[in-house]
Amino acid sequence: MPWKPLLEVATWAAFALEALAPVLLWIPGIGVAWALGLLALHAGLELTNNHGSWQLLMGAALLTFLPAAWLARLVPSRTPVWLRPGK
C-alpha cells in the first residue's frame, strides 16, 4: 500500500485536531484555523462514513467559532440594510 504513510499522518492529524480542540478553539488567532480544520475533518468523515447526523451536528457547532462576517456573506439576510448592525 503506497498510501499507508499518508494514512498514518492523516490519522495523527485527526487525533491532534480533536484532542487539542477544547483549548485551541478559544484562542482568537488560532481558533478560526482550527475550526476550519475540524470542519474539513468532519466533512471528510461525512463523505466517507455513515454516522447518522453526528457530522452535521459537529459542523453546525463549529460554525459558531467562525467570524460572524464570514457567515453573513454565506447566508443571505432578510433584514433590511438600514436595520443591520454596523451599517
N, C-alpha and C positions, 0 to 999 in steps of 0.2 A: 504494500500500500504506500504509494509515494506521497500521499497527502497526510500520513499519520503525524508527522511533526507539526503540520499546520493545525490539526485537530487538538494536539496537546497544548499548543499555545492558546487556541481559542477556548479550551476548557479552563485553563488557568486564568485567562482574562475574564471569563464569565464568573468564576469564583471571586476574583478581586472586585469586579463591578458590584456583585451582590453583597459581599461581605463589608465593603467599605462605604456602601451607600448610606447607611444611617448617619454617618459622620459627615461625609463629603458633600452630600446634597444640600446641607445648610450653609456651606461656605459660598459667599456670593460669586466669586470668580470661577470657582471650580464646579459649583453646583449645576450650572446650566450645561456645561460639557458632560458632566456625569449623568445628568438626566437624559441627554441626547444619546449617550452610550447605552443606557439602560433601555431607552425606547427602541433603539436598534436591536438590542438583545431580545427583547420581548416580541418585537415584530418578527424576527427570525424564528423564534420559538412558535409563534402563532402560525407561521407558514409551514413549518416542518413537523409540528406535533399536534396532538389533539388533547388539549387540556380544558376543554369547555370554554367558559368565558373568562378564565383567570387572566390570560394575557391581555385581553381587552380592558379588564378592570385595572390591571397594573399600568397599562398605557394611559388610561384616564387619570389615575392617581399621579403619574409622573408629569402630566401636563401642568399640574399646579406648581411645579418647580421652574417652569419656563417663564420668561418675562411676559407681562400682560400685553405689551406692544406686539410681540410676535403672534400671540393668539388672536389679537384684534385684527391683524392683517389676514389671518387664515379664515376667521369666522365673520361673515358679514353681519353688520349690526342693523337692527331695525329702528334704533334710536335716531331721531333727527340730529343732524350735525350740530345744531345750536344747543342741544341738550347734553352732548357728550362732554365728559370731564376733560379739561386741558385744551379745549377748542375755543 
